[in-house]
Structure formats: C-alpha cells, structure tokens
Amino acid sequence: MAPPADPSPPPPATPTTEPPGEPSTTNPTLNPSAAGAATATQPNAGQTAAAARPSAAETMTAAQPNAAQTETATQPNAAQTETATQPNAAETAAATQPGASTAAHHRRRKAPGQRRPTSAGSEPDAAGDRPWRRAALVGGGAFAASRAGLAAVSVFAWIGDQQPHRTPSQVARLWASQWDSKWFVAIAEHGYQPTPDASPAAFFPLYPLLIRAATPLCLGRAWVAALLVANGALLAALILLYRLTDLELGRAAAARATFYLVAFPTGFFLSAAYNEGLFLALMLATVYCLRRRLWWSAAALGALAATTRSAGILLAAAFAFEYVRVHRGIPAFRLGAAEKLSTTERLNAAEKLEGAGKLNAAEKLSATAKRRGAGKLRGTGNLRHWSEICAFIGIPCGLGAVMIVNQKAYGDPLAFSHTQAAHWGRHLTWPWVAPMNAARHAGPWFTEIWAHNVLELTTVATLAVLLIPWLRRTLDQAIYPMLGLALVAFMVSFPSRYTSDIPYPLYSASRIGLEVFPAFMALGALGRRPWLDRAVLATFLSTQGVLAAHFLHSGWVA
C-alpha cells in the first residue's frame, strides 16, 4: 500500500521558480533589460506586474505539487487494482515488500501441462515457496501419525487374549510374519526355491531383492529389513502423493489425500512386510516424471514398478497416453514429414535461382549453410523424439526381467501367472463377473465370508465412484482417472475362482485398492466439505483398527 500524500501545504515558491522547459520572456528576473525599460517608463505598472507575477508563479507552483500528489496518490491505487486482478493472492500480499516482483517471479510454479487456477489455500508462501519441503513435512506428519496409531493397535489388540506373555520384539515381528510376508522374507533369505507348484514365482523379485540388500544393515535380521524397506517406501509414497496432488488440486486436497491413504481400512498393509508401499511409491514417481516430461526417468521408474507387481505394466499405457497428449501426436513421424517437405521446397527454390544465375557468391554460401543447418536440425529433432519413444520400451522390459527370473528358477517364463491360477485360482474374466459373483455369494449376514465380501465390494465400488466423474475434466488431467480405472479393471479382471476353499471372488481387492492413488486424490478434493472429511476419517480409522487387530492375531484380512 502506497504512503498517503503529505497533507501539509507546500513551501512557498520564489518568483524565480518556473516550470522546467518553460522559460518566461516577460519575467524581469530572466530579462533584465526588459525589466529596466518597463520600470523606467511605467513604474507603477511594473511594480504591479512584478507583484502580480510571483503570485501567479506561486499559484502555479502550489498547484503543481498538488497535481503531482494527486497523481502519486492515484497511481498506487491503480497498481493495487491491477495487482488485485492477478490470480495469485499471495503475490498481491507480497507486492509491497522490497523485491516482491522478483520473489514472486521465482515463486511462481507451473503445473504440468496446462496451468491450473490457484485455489484457496494453495497460494505460495510469502517468504518463498518450497513445495518439496512442504511435502516432506506433511508426508512425514502423516507417517508419524500412522505409526502412533499402529503402535496403539499393537498394544491394545491383546485385550481378552489368553496367550502367554509377549515381548515387544515378538509383537513387532508379527508385522513381518503374516501371510504374504512370509513369502517375501523367505525369498529374500533363500531365493526362488523350487516347489511343486512354483508358488514363490507369484511374488515379484524387486521387494525381496531390496530386503536382502538391507539385511546386513539390520544385523542379519531379514524381517527387520523387510519392515524397514516397506516403511521407507511408504514415507516416500506419502511425500510423492502430496507433491503430485498439490500440483494438480492444491495444498488442502493434497494434505487430505495423504491422510486418507494411511487411514484407509487396509492402510496398515503399507506398514507390514508387503510390497504395496514400494509399488505405490514407484507408480507415483513414474507419473510425476511423466507430468514433468522426464521421459527416461519415467521409463526407468516404471520398469522398477513392473518388477514389483504385475500391474506395473499398465504404466506403459500411461506413458503412451501422456506422451501423445503432450506432443499432439508422435513428433518423430508427424513433425519430421512436415519439416522434410518444408525444407525440400526451400532447397528446390534455392537451386532454381542458383541454376538461373540469380544468386551471387555470398547468397550461394548462405544457401549452402542453410541447407546443411536444416538437415542437421531436422536430424537432431527426430533423434530426440525417437529416443523419447524408445524410452517407452523400458517399462515392458521390467516385466521381461521378471520372466527371465522365472525361466531361470522354474523353466517357465510365465510361472508367475501359472502359479496364481494353480495356487490361488486367479483367472482372466470380464471385469463385471467377479463383483456380480461376490454379491451373489456374499453369504449369510454378519458372518466372516459376508464381511469379507462386503469389504471387497465396497472397496471396488468406492474406487469406481471416485474416479468416473474425474473423466469429465480437462484432457490435461485425464491420465489420473484413466490409470486409476485401469488399475481397478486389472484387479477385478483376475479374480479368484469361487470355491468352498476360497469363497471370496474379489480376493485381496481391499488391499490392492491401496495402489489406486488417483482415487485418494479425488477423495482429497471432495473432502473440502467438513462433514464429509470427518465422516471419512471416522469410518476409515475405526475399520482399520478392527482389521489391524485381526491381522496381528494371524487372521486373514485381504
């Protein structure tokens, strides 16, 4: 805000004060001879004019500062009005500070693709925006809060239990010795051991490999390394989820999405010795690089995701979609042909003029240089685009690495798929078949089978309801609902066969649903309504407490 105009009157001006650039020809002080003549011939009139002119000068001088003050007073208001029309409110608040324009320029963030409008609560800090620092603080806070909650479950889950005394180490080890956790730790310790049905092949190798690498740091205890890797990956996933959601939907939605993820009913699996947290972190990092147009980094991270879970292959489709959206086609084909045509036409015209003898030596040299430069430029541009397209192949190479491991261990490159069918009844079917079977075979109310089917059905339905409306948004953010729905479709298209041993067609859907991070982004945006935010957190946290206690008692959850 500009300082107010000085209300005190300006100092009186002397008769010699004239506006710059406007010398007076009749002022006695500027023309002595004329003043003398006037005084000699007309003394009274000269005195009268001399007395009158200073008054006029004073009047003019007095009027000019007032005009300047008026202009000075109105200009800041105009500047404020102009500044107020800018979309970023934080830059308006900081505009009065020294160097505000420079600081605002460096604080300005550009969202991937089309810039999103700044929403309430998402303005940059007045002292400078540090998005990764903010993401680390919020993600670390959600991580610490979830540790406190799981510690409370680990303490109070034994109320009414008749088992003998347990040590804290034994309770901690329960988080790394339930169900799938045993497989991951065994593979880390002994590798892919041959079995009649090749069951270990169902568990992809990256997570066990990281466990083995971290085991020496944990004094040779593989189960401690498994928990260390899983929780480190969860922390990275929370930071990346906040950062990505902040870019797309604003800070408030990002903070809510981060807490919704750890509060989800099966969110405790992200802290146990499972590979969901690692896969989620790699997926988020891949999508972040895609949105930043870091194609090779996205390909490398996507390949790692494909060596963690089979659903990582879907990131190849996300890569292709985002690349085509950004370039409005495939530049190596579309732009190369146009540039080639344009260059050919220009060179043909130059050759005609050169052949007709209408170009001098300098013009001939210039035409030759342009011909060579155009060829190099076209070749360099096509080479860059081809290299970006080749990066796409890196993601399927991750799954190829898994097939090589399966071939070496079991003599079958598709052992991971065959063992899922033989041991867990997984099979390919239409996406709507498994939800219909789960609803039809839900079982009697308030029984274990019914509770599991309700949990899986509710998870699938909630994810779909959150993602489908997002498809109506701009094409710039279409990668999120499309990837989310692809993950849901992949999950329900490989259900378990309904048998008496496995009466859950949507086997583990509530746990695998943790990987559908776009749904949590959408829920974070919807949570701006206080009543919905509180209802979601209350439902999620109370359900997770019950399921986590059941998990510690070696009960099957998902």
N, C-alpha and C positions, 0 to 999 in steps of 0.2 A: 504494500500500500504506500503511495507517494506521500511525503510530508505535506501538511496543509500550507497554504500560502501565508506569508507573513502579514498579519493584519495591520502592523504599524505603518504609518504613511511614509513614502519615500523621502529621502533627503532633498532639500530644495536645490534646484539646478542653477548654475551660474549663467549669465547671459551668453557666455561663450560656448555653452553646450549646444551642439547641433547634432541632429541625427547623422550617423556616418554615411558618407556618399552623397549628402545633400547640402553643399556649402551655400551660404546665403550671399547674394550680391549686394544686398542693401544693408546688411548688418554693419554698424560703424566699427566694430572690433575687427572685422575682416577686411574692410575697405577704408583705410584712414583718410585718404584724400576726399573721398565722397562724404565722409562724416564731417570733415572740417568745412567743406563747402556748405553743407546743409546747416551747420551751426552758425556760420557767418551770415548767411542770408536770411535764415529763418530760425532764430534761437529758440523761440517758444515751441515752434512745431518740432524742431529737432529734439528738444528735451521731452516733448510729449511722445514722439516716436520712440526715443531711447527708453523712456519709461514704460512704454506700452509693449515694446518688443520683448524685454525679459519676461513679462507676464505671459506673453504668448508662448515663449520658449519653455517657461516653467509649466505652462498648461500642457504643452506637447510632451515635455519630459515626464511630467507626472502621469500623463495618460498612457505613455508607452509602457512603463513598468506594470501598470495595472493590466494592460493587454497581455503583456508577457506572463504576468502572474495568472491571468485567466487562462491563457493557453497552456501554461505549465500545470495548472490545476485540472484542466480538462484532459490533457494528454494521458496522464496515468489512468484516469477512469476509462479512456478508450482502450488503453493497453490491457487494463483489467478485464474489460468487456471482451476484448479479443481472446485473452487468455482463458476466460471462463468458458468460451465456446469450444476449447480443446477437449478431446475425450478423456484425457488422463487427469484426474483430480489432484493427484499428488504433485504433478509438475506445477499446477496452479498454486498449490500451497507453498511450494518451494521457490516460486518465481521471485520472491522478494529477497532471497538470500543472495549473498555475493557469489558469483559464478554459477547461478542457478541454471542458466541456459546450458552451460557446458555440462554440468552434472546431470541435468535432465536428458541431454543427448546421450550420455554414456549409460544412463539408467534404462533407456527405452529398450524394451525387449520386443522381439519379433517372434510371433508364434509360427510354427511350421506351416508352410503353405500360406493360406490366407490369414491375415491378422485378425484375431478375434477381438471384438469390442471389450473394453475393460469393464468388468462387472464390479459390483460393490464388494468391498473387502479384498480386492485383488490389485490394488494400486501398489506401485513400487514404494519402498521406504524413502522418506525424505532425505536420509543421510546416504542413500545408495542401496540399490537392490542387490542382494546376494542370494540368488534362488537356490543354489546347491546348499549353502549354509542353512537356509531356512528348511529345506527338505531334510537335511540331516537332523535338525532339531526336532521337527515334527515326527519324522520316521523313528528317530531314536526314542522319543517320548512314547509313541505307541508301542514300540518294542519293550520298553521298560515297564509300561503299564500291564502289558500282557504277561510279562514274566511274574509280576506280582500276583496277578490273578491265577496263573497256573501253580505258583507256589502255594497259594491258599487252597487250591483244589488238592494238591499233593498232601497237604496237612490234614484237611478235614474229610478226605474221601474214605477214611478208615473208621468213621463213626459207626458203631454197631458191628464191626468186623471182629471175628473171634480168633484170627490168626495170631501167632506169637509175635513178639517184638521185632520191628524192622528198624534198620539203621537208615540214616539219610542217604547213604550211598546206595543202598538197596532200592530205596524208593526212586532215586534218580535213574537208576539203571532200568527201571520199569519202562521209562520213556523210550528206551532203545532196545527193548526185547519183546515187543508185542507184534504179532502177526507179520506183516511185510518187513518190519525192522530186522527180524532175524535173518531174512534172506540177504538183505543188503550187507549186514555185518559179516555173514558167512562168506559171501563173495569177496568182500574186502580182505578177509583173512586167508582164504584158501583158493580164490579164483573160481572160475566156472567148472565145477566138478561134474563129471559125467553121472547122470541119473537115468533111470529107465524112461521117464517122460521128458527129460531135459528141462525140468521146471526152472532152474536158475536163469535160463535164457529169457524168461519173461521180464526180467529186471535189467534195464539197460545199464551200460557199464560206467558212465561218467561219475555218478554218485559214489559207487563202490571204489572207483579209482581215486577220487578225492579223499575218501575215508582212509584208504591205505597210505596216501601221501601225508595225511595229517596224523597218523598213528604214532610215529616217532615223537611228535611234539606233545603227545598225550601220554608219555611214558609207557608206550606199547599197548594201551587200552583202546581197542578198536571202537568199543561202544561209546567212549568219551569222544573220540574223534568224529563218530557219526553225529552225535549231538552238536558238536562244535561246528561242523560243516553245515548242518541243517539250520542252526540258529544264525550263523553268519550269513547264509543265503537269504534267510527271512529278513534280516536287517537291511540287506541290500535291496530286496524286493520292496520293502516299505518306503525306502528313500526314493527309489525309482518310480513307484506308483504315485507318490506325492508330486514328484517333479513333473511327470507326464500329465497328470490331471491338472496341475497348476497351469501348465502351458495351454491346455485345451479348455478348461472350465473354470479356472480361478482358484484362489487360495482356499476359500472357505470350503468349496466342494472337495478340494484335494485333501484337506485335513479330515473331513468326514469319511471320505473313501478309505483313507489309511486306517482309521479306527474300525470301520465296518469290516475290513478284511480280517483283522485279528480277532474281532468279536464274533465272527460268523460261527454258527453252531459247531462246525467241524474245524474251526481255525486252529485248534490245538495240534492237528496233524502237521502244521507248519513248524512246530517246535519239536516234534518227535523225530525219530530217525527214519524219516520218509523223504522221498525226493521231490515232493510237491514244491517246497520252498525254493529249491535250486532251479527247477524248471520254470517257476513263476518269475524269478529274478532274470533268467536268461531271456525269456519272452519279452519282458518289459524293456530290457536293454536293447533287444533287437528292434522293437517297434520305435523306441526313442531314436535310435540311429536312422531308421527309415524316415522318420519325420524330419530329421536334421539332414537328410540326403547324404548320409555317410554309408554308401552302399557296401563297400568292402567290409567295414566294421559290422554292419548288419548281417552280412553273409557269414562272417566268422562266428558271431554270437548265435545266429540261427542254426549253424551246424552243430554247435555245442548243445543247443536245446534239443536237436534231433537225436543226439546221443544220450539224452537224459530220459525222454519219453517219446513214444511213437507219434504223439500228437504234434511234436515239433515240426513234422513235415508240412503242416499247414502254414508255417511261416513262409514257405516258398511262394504260396499263393498270395500272401500278404505282401511280400516283396514285389511280385509281378504287378499287383494292382497299384501299389503306391508309385512304382517307377513309371508305369503308363500314365497314371493320373498327373504326376509332376511334369512329364515331358509331352503330354498330349499325344502320345504315340511312341513309337520306338525310333529315336533320333538316328540311329545308325542306318536305318532304311529310309525314313521319311525325309530328313534333312539332307542326307547325303545325295539323294537323287536331285533335289531342288538346287543344291549348291553346284552339282555337276552340270546341270542344264544351264544355270546362270553363267557359270564360268565358261562353258563351251560357247555360248552366244557371244560373250565379250571377246573371247580369243578369236573367234571367226571374224568378227567385225574388225579387230585389230589387224588380222592377217590380210583382209581385203584392202585396207588402207595401206598397209605396208607393201603389198604387191602392186598397188597402183602408184607407188612412189610418193605418197602424200604424207609420209612420216619422215621427219629429219632424224639425225643420229641420236639426239637426246630422247626423242619420243620412242625410237626403236628400243633404246636401252631401257626406258621406263616400262614399255610394254613387255619386254622380256622379264624384267624383275617382277612385275605384277603377275605374269603367267606362272613363274616359279613360286612366288609367295602364295598365290591362290591354291596351287597344288599342295603345298606344304600345310597350309591352314586347313584345307579340306581333309587331308590325311590325318592331321593331328586330332581334329574334332571327331572324326569317325573312330579313330583308335581309342579315344577316351570313352566314347559311348559303347564301343564293343567291349572294352574292359569292364564297364559297369554291368553290362548284360551278362558277361561271363561270371561276375560275382554271384549272380543268381544260382549258378550251379553248385556253389559251395554248400547251400543248405541241404539238398538231397545227398551230398557227399557225407554228411553226418550220419544219415541212415545207412549209407553204404558202408561206413566204418563198422556199424553195429552188425551188419550182415557178414562182414569179414570175420569178426569175432565169433559169431555163431557158427560160421563154416569151420573155423579152426577148432572150436571146442566140441561141436556136436556133428560136424559134417553136413549141416543143413543151414544154408544162409537165411532161411525163413523160420528158424527154430523158435524165435520169439513169438511168432504168430501161431505156429502149430501147437506150442505148449499152452498157450492161452486157451485154445479150443479144447485141448485134451484135459487139462487140469482144472480150468475154471469155466468151461462151457462157453467161452466167447465165440461169437459168430457174427457174420455180416448180415444185416437185415435192413429193412426200411426204417427210417427214424421214428415213425409213429407206432411201430409194432410193440416195442418194449414199454412205452408209457401205457398203452392200452392193456397189455398183459399185467402190468403192475397194478392197475386199477381193478382189473377183473379178478386177480388172485390176491387181493390185499389181505384176505383172511379175516377172522373174527375181530371185532373191535377190541382195542386195548390189550392186544397180545403182542409178543415180540415181533412176529412176522408182520403184523399190521403196522406197528410203529416204524419198522424199517421201511416198509413200502411208502408210508405217508411221508417220511423224511426224504426219501429219494424223489418221489413225485413232486413234493413241494419245492425241492431244490431246482429241478428241471423247469417247472412252471415259472418260478420266480425269475430265473435267469432269462427265460424267453420273454417274459413280460417286460423286463427292464431293457432288453436290447432291441426289440422290434420297433418301438416308437423312435429310436435313435436313427433308424434308416431314413426317416423323412427329413433329416437335417441336410446341411450342405454336403456336397461331394468331398469337401476338404477333410471332413472327419469320418467319412464312410468306412475307413479301414477298421475302426473300432467295433461298430456293431457287426460288420461282416466277419471279422475274425472271431468275435465272441459267439456269434451264431454258428460259425463253422466248428468251433470247439464243442458247443453243445450238440450239434448234429453228429460229430465224430464220436462223442461219448455215448449217445443213445443208439448209434448205428452198430455198435459192437457190444450188445448186451449179453448177459448170461442166459443160457437156456433154462427155462423154468423146470426144475425137478424138485423132488422131495428133499434132496440134499441142499440145493440152492434155490430156495423159494423167493428169490429176490431178482426179478428181471433187470432192474436198474442197479445192478451190483456196483457198489462204491461210487455212485453218482454224486452223493453229497460230499465226498472227499475230493473227487476230481473236479467238482464245480468250483473249488477254490482257484483253479487255474484260469477261470473265465474273468480276468481282471476288468474288461470293459464294463461288465455288469456292475462292479463295485464303483466304477467311475460314474456311471449313470445314477446309481443309488446315492452317491455323494452329492450330485446335483439336486436330486429330489429332496434330500434331507434338509434343505434350507427351511422347510416348514418345521417349527419346533416340535409340534406334536408327533410328526412322523419320525423325526430324529430320535426322540425319546422312546417311542414305541419299538423302533427297530433295535436300538441298543438293549432295551429291556428284554425283548424276545430272544435276541441273539445270545446275550450273556447268560441268561438263565438256562437256556437249552444247552449251551456249551458246557456249563458246569456239570450238568447231569451226565452228558455224554463223556466228558473227560474223566469223571469218577468211574464210570462204567469201563472205560478203556484201561485205567490203572488196575482194575480188578480182572484184567485179561478178558474182558468182554469184547465181542466183535461189534464195531460201530459202522465202519464203511471200508 
